[in-house]
Amino acid sequence: MHEASEQGGAQCPGVVLLHGIARTSASLKRFERALQATGFATLNIDYASRSKPIAALADDIHREVARFAERDAPLHFVAHSMGGLVARAYIAKYRPPRLAGVVMLGTPNGGSEVADLLRGTWLYRSVYGPAGLELTTATRTNTRLALDYPVGVIAGNRFIDPVAGFFVLPKPNDGRVSVQSTMLTGMADHVVVKASHTGLPRHAVAIAQTIAFLRDGRFRSVPIT
């Protein structure tokens, strides 16, 4: 069971917000408020990120997203971390008719070497569940999905955990995902901000760049402070 928080007018462009693994919609509340303040309607979904594979999680969110997508307005997705993979799986199966684009923040599109290292441990499997096993570099390489809609990717290049940041992940990285692994063939734009993986959803520049992409289909080329 999961809950969705929906706010905004019927004619405003809509944004579905998807949190990362082992997180909740609360992690995107600051993002949600910023989107609403700039004229977007929002649907901030809680989903059971640790209990099912990614494809099943996409099925779980379908009822709320489909209802939200009935609005006569463009529909975007903004997703942090594994939420970006859920968004890709959802669009591949249930593509909304007025899909406008996707912004991903720290999404391991090419997998994470941290998952490679820890996937065999009991602790990793118990904390991150079936979806966590789909975050390895080998798994992501074997599950490429066609990209025929606008995608903007935001990566972080700061890390809190020195072991993962210095010794496990290729540099630059955000402590969980390398900048290179966030990239997608066919993406419309890519930008790197000075944020850690967990800090991306609260980072002012990441939020401002997301809003720029939702409005213009491109990130701002000049620095945003």
N, CA, C and O of each residue as an XYZ file, in Angstrom:
900
protein
N       0.853     -1.193      0.000
C       0.000      0.000      0.000
C       0.888      1.242      0.000
O       1.892      1.296      0.711
N       0.518      2.225     -0.789
C       1.264      3.478     -0.789
C       0.282      4.621     -0.941
O      -0.856      4.431     -1.370
N       0.735      5.805     -0.584
C      -0.123      6.973     -0.644
C       0.473      8.002     -1.582
O       1.689      8.061     -1.767
N      -0.389      8.808     -2.170
C       0.074      9.853     -3.071
C      -0.474     11.188     -2.604
O      -1.630     11.302     -2.198
N       0.392     12.202     -2.674
C      -0.019     13.566     -2.363
C      -0.149     14.324     -3.668
O       0.832     14.493     -4.392
N      -1.366     14.786     -3.976
C      -1.618     15.460     -5.249
C      -2.072     16.888     -4.992
O      -2.999     17.126     -4.218
N      -1.402     17.848     -5.655
C      -1.769     19.251     -5.502
C      -1.575     19.971     -6.822
O      -0.674     19.643     -7.595
N      -2.449     20.981     -7.081
C      -2.279     21.814     -8.260
C      -3.542     21.909     -9.089
O      -4.427     21.060     -8.989
N      -3.623     22.953     -9.915
C      -4.782     23.183    -10.755
C      -4.850     22.234    -11.930
O      -3.850     21.636    -12.327
N      -6.056     22.105    -12.487
C      -6.303     21.136    -13.548
C      -5.555     21.465    -14.835
O      -5.238     20.560    -15.607
N      -5.265     22.749    -15.080
C      -4.610     23.134    -16.328
C      -3.107     23.335    -16.181
O      -2.423     23.585    -17.173
N      -2.582     23.233    -14.969
C      -1.136     23.393    -14.774
C      -0.400     22.165    -15.311
O      -0.911     21.050    -15.204
N       0.797     22.353    -15.890
C       1.595     21.180    -16.234
C       1.789     20.304    -15.000
O       2.001     20.815    -13.901
N       1.718     18.997    -15.180
C       1.814     18.086    -14.047
C       3.191     17.468    -13.922
O       3.878     17.247    -14.920
N       3.590     17.191    -12.688
C       4.858     16.532    -12.409
C       4.617     15.388    -11.437
O       4.115     15.595    -10.333
N       4.979     14.177    -11.856
C       4.977     13.027    -10.959
C       6.357     12.939    -10.321
O       7.365     12.881    -11.025
N       6.407     12.930     -8.996
C       7.658     12.845     -8.249
C       7.848     11.427     -7.726
O       6.953     10.872     -7.088
N       9.018     10.837     -7.999
C       9.308      9.471     -7.568
C      10.604      9.453     -6.760
O      11.664      9.824     -7.263
N      10.509      9.019     -5.511
C      11.676      8.981     -4.636
C      12.565      7.784     -4.950
O      12.206      6.923     -5.753
N      13.718      7.742     -4.312
C      14.666      6.660     -4.513
C      14.414      5.473     -3.600
O      13.474      5.469     -2.805
N      15.267      4.469     -3.729
C      15.112      3.251     -2.947
C      15.348      3.542     -1.467
O      16.239      4.308     -1.099
N      14.532      2.915     -0.635
C      14.605      3.056      0.821
C      14.347      4.486      1.285
O      14.765      4.879      2.373
N      13.658      5.254      0.455
C      13.275      6.619      0.810
C      11.745      6.718      0.775
O      11.061      5.732      0.500
N      11.217      7.909      1.053
C       9.776      8.142      0.978
C       9.522      9.454      0.247
O      10.456     10.166     -0.120
N       8.255      9.758      0.045
C       7.895     11.014     -0.617
C       8.361     12.232      0.174
O       8.514     13.313     -0.394
N       8.587     12.071      1.473
C       9.065     13.185      2.293
C      10.409     13.701      1.798
O      10.714     14.882      1.963
N      11.213     12.838      1.196
C      12.527     13.259      0.694
C      12.413     14.227     -0.475
O      13.390     14.887     -0.826
N      11.221     14.321     -1.087
C      11.003     15.213     -2.224
C      10.060     16.362     -1.898
O       9.579     17.041     -2.807
N       9.787     16.592     -0.617
C       8.862     17.656     -0.230
C       9.389     19.040     -0.615
O       8.621     19.872     -1.098
N      10.662     19.300     -0.413
C      11.205     20.600     -0.799
C      11.083     20.792     -2.298
O      10.726     21.874     -2.765
N      11.376     19.750     -3.048
C      11.232     19.782     -4.507
C       9.782     20.073     -4.875
O       9.505     20.903     -5.742
N       8.871     19.390     -4.216
C       7.457     19.543     -4.510
C       6.998     20.980     -4.279
O       6.277     21.544     -5.103
N       7.411     21.568     -3.171
C       7.012     22.950     -2.873
C       7.560     23.915     -3.918
O       6.870     24.853     -4.316
N       8.802     23.691     -4.368
C       9.396     24.564     -5.384
C       8.652     24.451     -6.711
O       8.444     25.455     -7.393
N       8.256     23.253     -7.076
C       7.505     23.057     -8.317
C       6.146     23.735     -8.243
O       5.732     24.403     -9.190
N       5.457     23.571     -7.134
C       4.156     24.204     -6.974
C       4.270     25.722     -7.008
O       3.401     26.396     -7.561
N       5.334     26.266     -6.421
C       5.522     27.711     -6.382
C       5.799     28.291     -7.763
O       5.625     29.491     -7.975
N       6.228     27.452     -8.708
C       6.531     27.927    -10.055
C       5.488     27.470    -11.078
O       5.743     27.518    -12.281
N       4.312     27.025    -10.608
C       3.201     26.803    -11.516
C       2.958     25.381    -11.963
O       2.232     25.161    -12.933
N       3.545     24.405    -11.283
C       3.327     23.008    -11.651
C       2.395     22.337    -10.652
O       2.475     22.592     -9.450
N       1.516     21.482    -11.151
C       0.763     20.581    -10.291
C       1.635     19.365     -9.995
O       2.434     18.959    -10.839
N       1.493     18.787     -8.824
C       2.394     17.711     -8.440
C       1.639     16.487     -7.938
O       0.550     16.589     -7.373
N       2.249     15.336     -8.160
C       1.808     14.071     -7.591
C       3.042     13.422     -6.977
O       3.893     12.898     -7.695
N       3.140     13.456     -5.665
C       4.302     12.948     -4.935
C       3.928     11.600     -4.336
O       3.161     11.529     -3.375
N       4.470     10.541     -4.905
C       4.015      9.187     -4.598
C       4.955      8.486     -3.622
O       6.176      8.566     -3.754
N       4.371      7.799     -2.643
C       5.082      6.813     -1.836
C       4.879      5.445     -2.479
O       3.754      5.078     -2.820
N       5.958      4.695     -2.643
C       5.818      3.328     -3.143
C       6.782      2.424     -2.374
O       7.773      2.896     -1.819
N       6.493      1.150     -2.345
C       7.250      0.190     -1.524
C       8.535     -0.205     -2.239
O       8.633     -1.301     -2.793
N       9.515      0.686     -2.227
C      10.707      0.560     -3.069
C      11.577     -0.646     -2.738
O      12.372     -1.073     -3.576
N      11.446     -1.210     -1.531
C      12.330     -2.300     -1.125
C      11.681     -3.681     -1.234
O      12.321     -4.692     -0.948
N      10.411     -3.725     -1.647
C       9.685     -4.988     -1.534
C       9.510     -5.742     -2.846
O       9.153     -6.920     -2.829
N       9.757     -5.084     -3.997
C       9.452     -5.712     -5.280
C      10.491     -5.322     -6.324
O      11.224     -4.352     -6.130
N      10.567     -6.065     -7.431
C      11.410     -5.653     -8.559
C      10.892     -4.348     -9.174
O       9.753     -3.947     -8.936
N      11.733     -3.705     -9.956
C      11.412     -2.399    -10.519
C      10.157     -2.455    -11.391
O       9.316     -1.559    -11.304
N      10.011     -3.471    -12.217
C       8.834     -3.562    -13.092
C       7.550     -3.653    -12.277
O       6.534     -3.075    -12.664
N       7.578     -4.367    -11.157
C       6.395     -4.475    -10.305
C       6.099     -3.156     -9.608
O       4.936     -2.826     -9.376
N       7.134     -2.401     -9.274
C       6.930     -1.085     -8.669
C       6.247     -0.146     -9.666
O       5.404      0.665     -9.284
N       6.614     -0.259    -10.938
C       5.942      0.540    -11.971
C       4.457      0.194    -12.036
O       3.616      1.076    -12.208
N       4.138     -1.086    -11.897
C       2.727     -1.487    -11.866
C       2.012     -0.889    -10.651
O       0.855     -0.477    -10.738
N       2.716     -0.848     -9.526
C       2.109     -0.355     -8.288
C       1.685      1.113     -8.371
O       0.676      1.504     -7.785
N       2.449      1.915     -9.092
C       2.136      3.349     -9.144
C       1.143      3.690    -10.246
O       0.736      4.844    -10.377
N       0.752      2.703    -11.037
C      -0.022      3.010    -12.239
C      -1.365      3.669    -11.938
O      -1.757      4.611    -12.627
N      -2.065      3.193    -10.933
C      -3.404      3.740    -10.670
C      -3.345      5.236    -10.388
O      -4.117      6.005    -10.960
N      -2.428      5.659     -9.504
C      -2.332      7.089     -9.183
C      -1.850      7.912    -10.358
O      -2.376      8.994    -10.619
N      -0.849      7.407    -11.072
C      -0.303      8.170    -12.199
C      -1.337      8.278    -13.320
O      -1.484      9.345    -13.916
N      -2.043      7.206    -13.611
C      -3.042      7.237    -14.677
C      -4.142      8.238    -14.366
O      -4.600      8.959    -15.253
N      -4.567      8.283    -13.109
C      -5.601      9.254    -12.729
C      -5.082     10.675    -12.872
O      -5.787     11.549    -13.377
N      -3.854     10.906    -12.430
C      -3.246     12.228    -12.549
C      -3.053     12.614    -14.014
O      -3.191     13.784    -14.372
N      -2.736     11.641    -14.854
C      -2.483     11.889    -16.271
C      -3.750     12.208    -17.056
O      -3.667     12.612    -18.216
N      -4.919     12.034    -16.448
C      -6.167     12.373    -17.125
C      -6.342     13.883    -17.287
O      -7.169     14.326    -18.084
N      -5.576     14.672    -16.543
C      -5.643     16.125    -16.664
C      -5.268     16.536    -18.081
O      -4.410     15.904    -18.697
N      -5.888     17.573    -18.602
C      -5.612     18.054    -19.953
C      -4.413     18.994    -19.907
O      -4.539     20.202    -20.109
N      -3.248     18.411    -19.636
C      -2.024     19.205    -19.462
C      -0.820     18.304    -19.678
O      -0.924     17.088    -19.517
N       0.326     18.882    -20.041
C       1.542     18.071    -20.187
C       1.897     17.376    -18.876
O       1.627     17.892    -17.792
N       2.500     16.208    -18.990
C       2.881     15.438    -17.814
C       4.383     15.160    -17.834
O       4.917     14.644    -18.816
N       5.050     15.507    -16.742
C       6.480     15.260    -16.567
C       6.695     14.282    -15.417
O       5.817     14.074    -14.580
N       7.883     13.690    -15.400
C       8.331     12.910    -14.247
C       9.628     13.532    -13.740
O      10.506     13.882    -14.529
N       9.744     13.669    -12.424
C      10.991     14.070    -11.779
C      11.318     12.982    -10.776
O      10.521     12.702     -9.880
N      12.478     12.368    -10.916
C      12.770     11.173    -10.128
C      14.185     11.204     -9.574
O      15.134     11.579    -10.263
N      14.307     10.801     -8.315
C      15.609     10.713     -7.672
C      16.072      9.264     -7.636
O      15.296      8.362     -7.319
N      17.331      9.048     -7.959
C      17.980      7.755     -7.812
C      17.193      6.656     -8.531
O      16.883      6.798     -9.714
N      16.863      5.558     -7.832
C      16.155      4.461     -8.479
C      14.783      4.871     -8.990
O      14.223      4.197     -9.854
N      14.231      5.968     -8.471
C      12.959      6.451     -8.994
C      13.011      6.697    -10.495
O      12.001      6.549    -11.183
N      14.183      7.073    -11.009
C      14.337      7.266    -12.443
C      14.176      5.965    -13.216
O      13.637      5.958    -14.322
N      14.643      4.866    -12.636
C      14.471      3.557    -13.283
C      13.015      3.116    -13.236
O      12.517      2.495    -14.175
N      12.334      3.441    -12.137
C      10.899      3.146    -12.059
C      10.147      3.960    -13.111
O       9.232      3.453    -13.760
N      10.538      5.224    -13.274
C       9.898      6.066    -14.291
C      10.103      5.490    -15.687
O       9.165      5.444    -16.482
N      11.315      5.052    -15.989
C      11.584      4.474    -17.305
C      10.754      3.216    -17.534
O      10.206      3.015    -18.618
N      10.664      2.367    -16.507
C       9.871      1.143    -16.632
C       8.387      1.468    -16.782
O       7.673      0.818    -17.545
N       7.936      2.475    -16.049
C       6.526      2.860    -16.137
C       6.199      3.376    -17.542
O       5.197      2.968    -18.131
N       7.023      4.255    -18.072
C       6.758      4.838    -19.383
C       6.815      3.764    -20.473
O       6.045      3.807    -21.432
N       7.725      2.808    -20.324
C       7.822      1.733    -21.314
C       6.540      0.910    -21.387
O       6.184      0.409    -22.454
N       5.843      0.766    -20.255
C       4.635     -0.070    -20.224
C       3.341      0.730    -20.308
O       2.375      0.283    -20.926
N       3.316      1.908    -19.691
C       2.060      2.653    -19.554
C       2.175      4.086    -20.087
O       1.539      4.986    -19.538
N       2.930      4.313    -21.091
C       3.258      5.671    -21.518
C       2.033      6.597    -21.537
O       1.074      6.336    -22.264
N       2.059      7.677    -20.740
C       0.926      8.616    -20.739
C       0.826      9.351    -22.072
O       1.851      9.642    -22.688
N      -0.380      9.655    -22.526
C      -0.549     10.276    -23.850
C       0.040     11.685    -23.951
O       0.418     12.110    -25.043
N       0.123     12.408    -22.849
C       0.666     13.772    -22.887
C       2.028     13.860    -22.204
O       2.363     14.871    -21.587
N       2.811     12.779    -22.325
C       4.144     12.768    -21.733
C       5.007     13.883    -22.314
O       5.165     13.992    -23.530
N       5.563     14.710    -21.424
C       6.376     15.844    -21.869
C       7.863     15.618    -21.656
O       8.673     16.157    -22.410
N       8.243     14.846    -20.661
C       9.654     14.603    -20.428
C       9.928     14.139    -19.017
O       9.029     14.060    -18.180
N      11.204     13.829    -18.768
C      11.653     13.273    -17.496
C      12.934     13.964    -17.071
O      13.819     14.207    -17.892
N      13.034     14.281    -15.781
C      14.307     14.703    -15.193
C      14.704     13.667    -14.156
O      13.922     13.326    -13.268
N      15.930     13.170    -14.280
C      16.465     12.189    -13.340
C      17.586     12.826    -12.534
O      18.417     13.551    -13.081
N      17.609     12.557    -11.245
C      18.656     13.073    -10.371
C      19.398     11.906     -9.736
O      18.835     11.176     -8.919
N      20.657     11.729    -10.108
C      21.463     10.671     -9.535
C      20.974      9.275     -9.838
O      21.221      8.358     -9.056
N      20.294      9.089    -10.940
C      19.765      7.768    -11.304
C      20.880      6.873    -11.851
O      21.614      7.292    -12.747
N      21.019      5.652    -11.330
C      22.079      4.752    -11.802
C      21.685      4.044    -13.100
O      21.481      2.831    -13.126
N      21.585      4.819    -14.160
C      21.166      4.237    -15.438
C      22.126      3.159    -15.919
O      21.711      2.206    -16.579
N      23.399      3.300    -15.595
C      24.379      2.278    -15.938
C      24.744      1.392    -14.764
O      25.710      0.633    -14.841
N      23.986      1.474    -13.676
C      24.259      0.678    -12.487
C      25.221      1.375    -11.533
O      25.767      2.435    -11.838
N      25.413      0.761    -10.385
C      26.304      1.314     -9.361
C      27.298      0.255     -8.902
O      26.923     -0.876     -8.593
N      28.556      0.634     -8.863
C      29.595     -0.269     -8.375
C      29.421     -0.580     -6.892
O      29.903     -1.608     -6.416
N      28.744      0.292     -6.161
C      28.437      0.003     -4.757
C      27.521     -1.213     -4.676
O      27.722     -2.093     -3.838
N      26.515     -1.259     -5.548
C      25.636     -2.434     -5.601
C      26.405     -3.677     -6.026
O      26.156     -4.768     -5.512
N      27.341     -3.521     -6.962
C      28.182     -4.649     -7.372
C      28.913     -5.243     -6.171
O      28.969     -6.462     -6.009
N      29.472     -4.371     -5.333
C      30.276     -4.797     -4.200
C      29.444     -5.454     -3.105
O      29.884     -6.423     -2.487
N      28.246     -4.932     -2.862
C      27.472     -5.339     -1.682
C      26.329     -6.309     -1.962
O      25.734     -6.839     -1.023
N      26.008     -6.553     -3.237
C      24.796     -7.317     -3.565
C      24.772     -8.714     -2.954
O      23.694     -9.265     -2.732
N      25.927     -9.292     -2.680
C      25.977    -10.639     -2.122
C      25.838    -10.694     -0.614
O      25.782    -11.783     -0.042
N      25.784     -9.556      0.036
C      25.718     -9.541      1.498
C      24.276     -9.601      1.986
O      23.357     -9.107      1.333
N      24.104    -10.219      3.151
C      22.765    -10.323      3.732
C      22.202     -8.943      4.033
O      21.019     -8.696      3.797
N      23.027     -8.043      4.551
C      22.542     -6.723      4.938
C      22.013     -5.961      3.735
O      20.940     -5.361      3.809
N      22.745     -5.974      2.631
C      22.290     -5.270      1.430
C      20.966     -5.844      0.936
O      20.045     -5.095      0.607
N      20.870     -7.166      0.883
C      19.646     -7.793      0.392
C      18.457     -7.511      1.303
O      17.338     -7.328      0.824
N      18.692     -7.476      2.605
C      17.592     -7.231      3.529
C      17.149     -5.779      3.510
O      15.964     -5.497      3.686
N      18.075     -4.854      3.301
C      17.733     -3.430      3.301
C      17.118     -3.006      1.973
O      16.137     -2.263      1.959
N      17.681     -3.466      0.859
C      17.270     -2.959     -0.447
C      16.389     -3.899     -1.253
O      15.804     -3.475     -2.250
N      16.273     -5.155     -0.857
C      15.308     -6.052     -1.458
C      15.539     -6.362     -2.928
O      16.639     -6.160     -3.441
N      14.495     -6.858     -3.617
C      14.637     -7.268     -5.027
C      15.094     -6.149     -5.949
O      15.911     -6.377     -6.841
N      14.580     -4.949     -5.746
C      14.976     -3.839     -6.622
C      16.450     -3.515     -6.461
O      17.112     -3.144     -7.430
N      16.973     -3.652     -5.249
C      18.385     -3.372     -5.026
C      19.299     -4.264     -5.838
O      20.392     -3.854     -6.228
N      18.852     -5.493     -6.096
C      19.652     -6.420     -6.894
C      19.653     -6.037     -8.370
O      20.459     -6.559     -9.140
N      18.763     -5.134     -8.774
C      18.706     -4.682    -10.168
C      19.543     -3.420    -10.403
O      19.499     -2.840    -11.488
N      20.298     -3.001     -9.400
C      21.078     -1.771     -9.522
C      22.544     -2.022     -9.838
O      23.336     -1.080     -9.858
N      22.922     -3.266    -10.084
C      24.306     -3.557    -10.424
C      24.611     -3.102    -11.852
O      23.708     -2.909    -12.666
N      25.896     -2.938    -12.132
C      26.282     -2.488    -13.475
C      25.938     -3.536    -14.522
O      25.543     -3.186    -15.634
N      26.082     -4.817    -14.189
C      25.760     -5.873    -15.159
C      24.276     -5.908    -15.462
O      23.881     -6.061    -16.618
N      23.447     -5.766    -14.432
C      21.997     -5.807    -14.632
C      21.530     -4.638    -15.464
O      20.726     -4.815    -16.379
N      22.021     -3.432    -15.165
C      21.569     -2.260    -15.903
C      22.035     -2.317    -17.353
O      21.308     -1.870    -18.241
N      23.218     -2.850    -17.618
C      23.706     -2.976    -18.988
C      22.800     -3.890    -19.806
O      22.626     -3.694    -21.009
N      22.225     -4.890    -19.140
C      21.392     -5.872    -19.839
C      19.922     -5.483    -19.904
O      19.109     -6.235    -20.441
N      19.569     -4.319    -19.364
C      18.160     -3.930    -19.354
C      17.978     -2.521    -19.923
O      17.200     -1.732    -19.386
N      18.674     -2.209    -20.981
C      18.518     -0.909    -21.625
C      17.117     -0.788    -22.219
O      16.650     -1.706    -22.893
N      16.456      0.314    -21.979
C      15.128      0.568    -22.538
C      15.215      1.687    -23.561
O      16.005      2.619    -23.405
N      14.404      1.596    -24.607
C      14.425      2.613    -25.656
C      14.085      3.980    -25.066
O      13.216      4.099    -24.202
N      14.780      5.001    -25.543
C      14.580      6.362    -25.049
C      14.109      7.216    -26.216
O      14.908      7.646    -27.047
N      12.791      7.458    -26.272
C      12.231      8.248    -27.365
C      11.386      9.391    -26.820
O      10.376      9.760    -27.420
N      11.792      9.950    -25.690
C      11.143     11.110    -25.078
C      12.243     11.938    -24.413
O      13.313     11.407    -24.117
N      11.998     13.234    -24.173
C      13.053     14.099    -23.636
C      13.434     13.717    -22.199
O      12.578     13.593    -21.323
N      14.715     13.539    -21.988
C      15.228     13.226    -20.650
C      16.390     14.162    -20.326
O      17.335     14.297    -21.104
N      16.302     14.799    -19.173
C      17.406     15.570    -18.635
C      17.963     14.863    -17.418
O      17.206     14.405    -16.562
N      19.273     14.770    -17.334
C      19.921     14.029    -16.260
C      20.797     14.967    -15.440
O      21.632     15.690    -15.985
N      20.597     14.946    -14.121
C      21.404     15.733    -13.191
C      22.221     14.769    -12.349
O      21.673     13.849    -11.742
N      23.532     14.980    -12.312
C      24.430     14.147    -11.521
C      25.091     14.991    -10.441
O      25.265     16.199    -10.602
N      25.451     14.351     -9.351
C      26.194     15.020     -8.290
C      27.657     14.619     -8.315
O      27.996     13.526     -8.770
N      28.525     15.492     -7.830
C      29.955     15.170     -7.803
C      30.586     15.383     -6.424
O      31.790     15.612     -6.309
N      29.752     15.304     -5.380
C      30.244     15.385     -4.011
C      29.828     14.117     -3.273
O      28.765     13.564     -3.554
N      30.649     13.649     -2.334
C      30.277     12.448     -1.593
C      30.595     12.611     -0.118
O      31.498     13.349      0.277
N      29.810     11.884      0.687
C      29.972     11.904      2.132
C      30.794     10.707      2.599
O      31.628     10.830      3.495
N      30.554      9.553      1.988
C      31.253      8.313      2.350
C      32.584      8.250      1.609
O      32.593      8.052      0.394
N      33.715      8.415      2.310
C      35.006      8.439      1.608
C      35.404      7.092      1.025
O      36.136      7.046      0.036
N      34.937      5.987      1.614
C      35.295      4.668      1.095
C      34.687      4.472     -0.292
O      35.391      4.144     -1.247
N      33.373      4.677     -0.393
C      32.714      4.533     -1.698
C      33.205      5.595     -2.672
O      33.450      5.302     -3.843
N      33.349      6.827     -2.194
C      33.715      7.927     -3.073
C      35.113      7.807     -3.652
O      35.338      8.131     -4.818
N      36.065      7.335     -2.826
C      37.455      7.262     -3.268
C      37.849      5.909     -3.847
O      38.644      5.845     -4.785
N      37.292      4.811     -3.288
C      37.842      3.496     -3.588
C      36.898      2.559     -4.350
O      37.355      1.573     -4.927
N      35.604      2.844     -4.363
C      34.659      1.929     -5.015
C      34.162      2.482     -6.346
O      34.146      1.773     -7.352
N      33.767      3.721     -6.348
C      33.152      4.323     -7.532
C      34.169      5.049     -8.400
O      35.120      5.636     -7.883
N      33.975      5.012     -9.722
C      34.786      5.872    -10.592
C      34.526      7.339    -10.241
O      33.408      7.707     -9.879
N      35.531      8.147    -10.347
C      35.371      9.582    -10.068
C      35.159     10.343    -11.374
O      35.708      9.969    -12.411
N      34.353     11.424    -11.323
C      33.608     11.965    -10.184
C      32.362     11.139     -9.883
O      31.836     10.437    -10.747
N      31.899     11.241     -8.621
C      30.711     10.511     -8.213
C      30.032     11.229     -7.055
O      30.574     12.180     -6.493
N      28.834     10.759     -6.709
C      28.069     11.394     -5.625
C      28.041     10.547     -4.357
O      27.242     10.791     -3.452
N      28.932      9.535     -4.299
C      28.985      8.637     -3.161
C      28.177      7.375     -3.335
O      28.358      6.424     -2.574
N      27.287      7.335     -4.318
C      26.486      6.155     -4.630
C      26.520      5.821     -6.116
O      26.485      4.650     -6.495
N      26.588      6.846     -6.953
C      26.523      6.667     -8.407
C      27.566      7.575     -9.052
O      27.704      8.738     -8.673
N      28.296      7.042    -10.023
C      29.260      7.879    -10.736
C      28.549      8.781    -11.738
O      27.453      8.468    -12.201
N      29.179      9.894    -12.064
C      28.607     10.803    -13.059
C      28.417     10.068    -14.382
O      27.400     10.250    -15.050
N      29.391      9.236    -14.764
C      29.284      8.504    -16.023
C      28.083      7.572    -16.038
O      27.423      7.426    -17.067
N      27.793      6.939    -14.903
C      26.690      5.977    -14.841
C      25.322      6.632    -14.920
O      24.337      5.963    -15.232
N      25.242      7.914    -14.647
C      23.938      8.586    -14.757
C      23.536      8.822    -16.204
O      22.358      9.041    -16.486
N      24.483      8.782    -17.119
C      24.217      9.188    -18.493
C      23.409      8.153    -19.256
O      23.466      6.956    -18.978
N      22.640      8.661    -20.245
C      21.816      7.816    -21.109
C      22.044      8.182    -22.564
O      22.100      9.363    -22.909
N      22.174      7.190    -23.407
C      22.228      7.463    -24.839
C      20.907      8.079    -25.285
O      19.837      7.537    -25.007
N      20.987      9.208    -25.976
C      19.779      9.863    -26.454
C      19.186     10.873    -25.498
O      18.156     11.474    -25.805
N      19.809     11.078    -24.340
C      19.277     12.076    -23.405
C      19.372     13.462    -24.025
O      20.264     13.734    -24.828
N      18.444     14.337    -23.645
C      18.406     15.683    -24.209
C      19.477     16.585    -23.618
O      20.005     17.454    -24.311
N      19.810     16.387    -22.331
C      20.791     17.255    -21.687
C      21.296     16.579    -20.421
O      20.653     15.683    -19.873
N      22.467     17.031    -19.969
C      23.096     16.482    -18.762
C      23.835     17.608    -18.064
O      24.482     18.434    -18.708
N      23.735     17.637    -16.739
C      24.422     18.667    -15.977
C      24.919     18.061    -14.668
O      24.297     17.149    -14.123
N      26.044     18.573    -14.169
C      26.626     18.119    -12.908
C      26.553     19.255    -11.899
O      26.906     20.394    -12.204
N      26.089     18.932    -10.687
C      25.996     19.926     -9.623
C      26.804     19.450     -8.423
O      27.117     18.267     -8.295
N      27.131     20.386     -7.557
C      27.963     20.089     -6.386
C      27.082     19.585     -5.246
O      26.777     20.319     -4.306
N      26.679     18.318     -5.348
C      25.787     17.727     -4.352
C      26.101     16.252     -4.202
O      26.594     15.614     -5.132
N      25.813     15.709     -3.021
C      25.917     14.277     -2.784
C      24.645     13.586     -3.266
O      23.672     14.239     -3.644
N      24.669     12.276     -3.246
C      23.513     11.526     -3.738
C      22.256     11.840     -2.926
O      21.202     12.139     -3.487
N      22.381     11.768     -1.615
C      21.210     12.053     -0.783
C      20.863     13.531     -0.757
O      19.728     13.896     -0.448
N      21.829     14.387     -1.078
C      21.578     15.821     -1.071
C      20.944     16.360     -2.332
O      20.434     17.480     -2.330
N      20.961     15.591     -3.415
C      20.435     16.087     -4.692
C      18.995     16.589     -4.610
O      18.711     17.651     -5.165
N      18.060     15.882     -3.942
C      16.666     16.362     -3.935
C      16.461     17.656     -3.155
O      15.418     18.297     -3.285
N      17.443     18.043     -2.346
C      17.318     19.269     -1.558
C      18.217     20.387     -2.075
O      18.215     21.489     -1.527
N      18.975     20.111     -3.116
C      19.984     21.052     -3.600
C      19.330     22.146     -4.449
O      18.644     21.853     -5.429
N      19.547     23.395     -4.069
C      18.860     24.510     -4.733
C      19.167     24.576     -6.223
O      18.271     24.842     -7.025
N      20.414     24.340     -6.603
C      20.773     24.402     -8.024
C      20.140     23.242     -8.791
O      19.679     23.422     -9.919
N      20.115     22.054     -8.186
C      19.476     20.913     -8.841
C      17.988     21.181     -9.062
O      17.440     20.842    -10.111
N      17.346     21.786     -8.076
C      15.925     22.113     -8.215
C      15.718     23.153     -9.307
O      14.821     23.015    -10.139
N      16.548     24.196     -9.307
C      16.414     25.254    -10.314
C      16.675     24.710    -11.722
O      15.979     25.077    -12.669
N      17.662     23.849    -11.856
C      17.948     23.267    -13.170
C      16.801     22.358    -13.627
O      16.477     22.312    -14.813
N      16.203     21.652    -12.702
C      15.052     20.814    -13.054
C      13.915     21.656    -13.600
O      13.327     21.322    -14.629
N      13.605     22.735    -12.921
C      12.517     23.618    -13.372
C      12.842     24.198    -14.742
O      11.953     24.327    -15.584
N      14.110     24.552    -14.978
C      14.517     25.064    -16.293
C      14.279     24.019    -17.375
O      13.798     24.343    -18.461
N      14.613     22.765    -17.080
C      14.400     21.715    -18.080
C      12.921     21.471    -18.340
O      12.512     21.279    -19.485
N      12.128     21.477    -17.291
C      10.690     21.264    -17.468
C      10.068     22.357    -18.329
O       9.141     22.096    -19.096
N      10.574     23.566    -18.202
C      10.031     24.691    -18.971
C      10.567     24.751    -20.397
O       9.816     25.022    -21.334
N      11.874     24.498    -20.563
C      12.532     24.772    -21.845
C      13.097     23.542    -22.544
O      13.523     23.634    -23.695
N      13.109     22.392    -21.871
C      13.691     21.210    -22.471
C      15.197     21.189    -22.445
O      15.811     20.313    -23.055
N      15.815     22.138    -21.749
C      17.273     22.215    -21.621
C      17.614     22.744    -20.229
O      16.827     23.456    -19.606
N      18.804     22.379    -19.759
C      19.302     22.976    -18.527
C      19.913     24.344    -18.829
O      20.263     24.641    -19.971
N      20.033     25.153    -17.811
C      20.656     26.465    -17.960
C      22.148     26.276    -18.149
O      22.788     25.551    -17.387
N      22.710     26.932    -19.169
C      24.142     26.815    -19.434
C      24.966     27.753    -18.564
O      26.150     27.505    -18.332
N      24.353     28.820    -18.085
C      25.052     29.739    -17.195
C      24.855     29.272    -15.767
O      23.842     28.643    -15.462
N      25.807     29.567    -14.878
C      25.690     29.097    -13.486
C      24.433     29.616    -12.808
O      24.054     30.775    -12.974
N      23.794     28.742    -12.041
C      22.644     29.116    -11.222
C      23.089     29.085     -9.770
O      23.658     28.092     -9.317
N      22.839     30.149     -9.044
C      23.235     30.210     -7.638
C      22.010     30.276     -6.762
O      22.129     30.332     -5.538
